[in-house]
Amino acid sequence: MSAVALVMILLSGCGQGAGPTSEQYIDERSLMLEISGNTVRVPVSGSTGAHPPGEFSLEIRRDIAVPSELPTTHPGDSLVWSRHFSLGGGSVLVLTGVAGDMSRIPTLISILEQSTLERWSGLRSVYLSDLSEDSLDILRNDSPREAPLFVNHLVSIGYHPSVSESSLVVVDSLSFTGPDAVLLSVNPGVQGFLKGITGTVLQLTADSWQCNPDTSGSGAFSAVFSATFPRNWYINDPESGELLGRSRMNSALLGGRYIPVGEHPNRFGISVSVPRGMRVYAPVATVSTEHGGSEAVFSTGSGLVRGVVPVFMGDFQLTTLSDGRSRLLVQAGLDSLVTSTDSLWAENLGTLLQSMLGFPGSTFAIIVAEGASESFMVPYHGCLVVSPGVLGTLAGVFSWGDSLAAGSPAAGAGVVAAGAQCFTLQSIFIDHVLSEAIQTWMPLRFLDHMSTDDDLFRMRRAYRNYYLYQTCVTGGTEPALADPGLASSSLYNPVVRGKGPCVLEYLYFQGCLDNLPDLLDNFRHSGSYWNKIWANLGLYEGGRQYRLLRQFLYQPGIPQILVEWWTEDGLIRLSATQMQPSAEFSVTYRTCKLFLEGGMQRQVILNPEDSGVLYAVLPPEASEGVRGIDLNPDELIPADFVYRRRVL
């Protein structure tokens, strides 16, 4: 409910979702109407003529369309006109004026047009998207419903390190069925040839092809790709320098589009021939292995893969991690560089990721291989390839929060995020925003797994401050995490990589993400976005956790909370009001940190009064007084707090 001020008299009205209204007053030239911290100046004297209209009212509404053209609207009664101010987040501030008679209508319209909005100074400068939750669902449901096309690959790999010019030979027999052409490409460092069998192949560049299915009616396409790599060959990513493939005398690694792939999911059958005594690893199911011999066969079965399946061949040391659920493979000759401490960090990383993200059928391995650059890490489907020394950067976990707060990258945090990507890559149809938010969130969980609360709190604060600062500096319109338009937004990075981890951290501690592995498992198949999320997370439709998850995914921004506090009768009392223009978030407050005049800090448990005010008993140490409070002492709530002390 909100009070409504009038020029001559005082009435009352209802503002949907609005916070309390402050005192209204008239200065020499204007009537000041204030609601939820937003002030509207109504010029009721001077230029308004001798007969001003008799009353004005102000309310916040979320059940009317956002204004797009005229500044004034006529709601039906010929004596009643209103002006709408869009606050963002689907919220509209409605200034309504009532004329005394028909002759005063022009004056009323003039006053409405001259009225100005002064937004609460505590509000963020970024504008929140006005797309409603229902609108976002419609946008997502408008996506194509056809069965996804996938490409079959039968890959034969021959590793012959003794042959200098053809140490590694790859042949891929690929096929698909569908009505449209498919674009496929290999890494620019791969010199291979694609020859069509059924359908036609149009070479677009040296490393990309347009594959056109047979037009006679079958819609089938098949082709053979072949590539030969010499010994001492490697591919590096041209931007990061990361190792994507290598052939050496004692080992070989294939990854980074060594065969033609595109945007469609792939199925693989892979057979690998190596010299006797060498071993082969691929992060998919092993069909057969000739022990002590020369051949290994792998298959994804009916499962799908985005991109390629990496294959590691040669002499390597294998160690199982995470109670057998993960593996550490170290290329021969690097044993002395990979210490027992590195293995311990790999164990901790595998344990954390398996507990948070591991689902039945998922796999995770860390491969330590030699590359051309000093340091690299490359995430693949179920497999993280790193250079020697990268695992050791996880030891910097204890200073990650300080590093992020200072604006410098924390190398170890990137390793955890890359490891998490190895799991989300196995979840073929997961939304890209949700996938990247999970990856960026995992360093927080790893920090919690390894370090102290203080380190964790600093890192949470660093993520949130990054989000608030970058959205403020960049400006524009901020979409919700569920908004498909976020992908092309200039605010993508701070929203997904700043707000995203903060939101997931809060939802995790609210019990909303207990079944996250089930969600990743189910996203291996196509399906609806929201229904798949809440159902596979095991949430009750309409329950608090359901609403909480829906709000933080579908509403833009985060809660902006004005906290007014005071002490009386041995109690600390406070009132927390959400002031963001979008609808309220279901945030609860359980504890509060008190900063005492003597320099001490104490944490107290909050209790609610019937009026909505929260209170706690002051500890004996507070006899000298309280100089400040913190309603988010563990930095867990993804919100922006503003504090105001009430003077009694």
Sequence and secondary structure as in RCSB ss.txt:
>XXXX:A:sequence
MSAVALVMILLSGCGQGAGPTSEQYIDERSLMLEISGNTVRVPVSGSTGAHPPGEFSLEIRRDIAVPSELPTTHP
GDSLVWSRHFSLGGGSVLVLTGVAGDMSRIPTLISILEQSTLERWSGLRSVYLSDLSEDSLDILRNDSPREAPLF
VNHLVSIGYHPSVSESSLVVVDSLSFTGPDAVLLSVNPGVQGFLKGITGTVLQLTADSWQCNPDTSGSGAFSAVF
SATFPRNWYINDPESGELLGRSRMNSALLGGRYIPVGEHPNRFGISVSVPRGMRVYAPVATVSTEHGGSEAVFST
GSGLVRGVVPVFMGDFQLTTLSDGRSRLLVQAGLDSLVTSTDSLWAENLGTLLQSMLGFPGSTFAIIVAEGASES
FMVPYHGCLVVSPGVLGTLAGVFSWGDSLAAGSPAAGAGVVAAGAQCFTLQSIFIDHVLSEAIQTWMPLRFLDHM
STDDDLFRMRRAYRNYYLYQTCVTGGTEPALADPGLASSSLYNPVVRGKGPCVLEYLYFQGCLDNLPDLLDNFRH
SGSYWNKIWANLGLYEGGRQYRLLRQFLYQPGIPQILVEWWTEDGLIRLSATQMQPSAEFSVTYRTCKLFLEGGM
QRQVILNPEDSGVLYAVLPPEASEGVRGIDLNPDELIPADFVYRRRVL
>XXXX:A:secstr
 EEE  SSS EEE  TT       EE SS EEEEETTEEEEE  SSTT SS  SEEEEEEESSS    S SEE  
SSTTEEEEEEEEETTEEEEEEEE SSGGGHHHHHHHHHH EEE  TTS SSEE    HHHHHHHHHTS  S    
EEEEEEEEE TT STTSEEEEEEEEEE SS EEEE  TT  EEEEEEESEEEEEETTEEEEE  TTTT EEEEEE
EEEE TTEEEE TTT  EEEEE SSEEEE SSSS B SS EEEEEEEE  TT EEE SSEEEEE TTSSEEEEE 
TT  BSS   EEEESEEEEEEGGGTEEEEEETT TTTS HHHHHHHHHHHHHHHHHH  TT  EEEEE   SSS 
 EEEETTEEEE TTTGGGGGGGGGHHHHHHTT   HHHHHHHHHHHHHHTTSTT  HHHHHHHHHHHHHHHHHHH
S HHHHHHHHHHHHHHHHHHHHHH SEE  TT GGGGG TTHHHIIIIIHHHHHHHHHHTTS TTHHHHHHHTTS
   HHHHHHHHTT  TTSHHHHHHHHHHHSSS  EEEEEEEEETTEEEEEEEE  SS        EEEEEETTS 
EEEEE EE TTS EEEE  GGGGG EEEEES TTS S  EEEEEE   
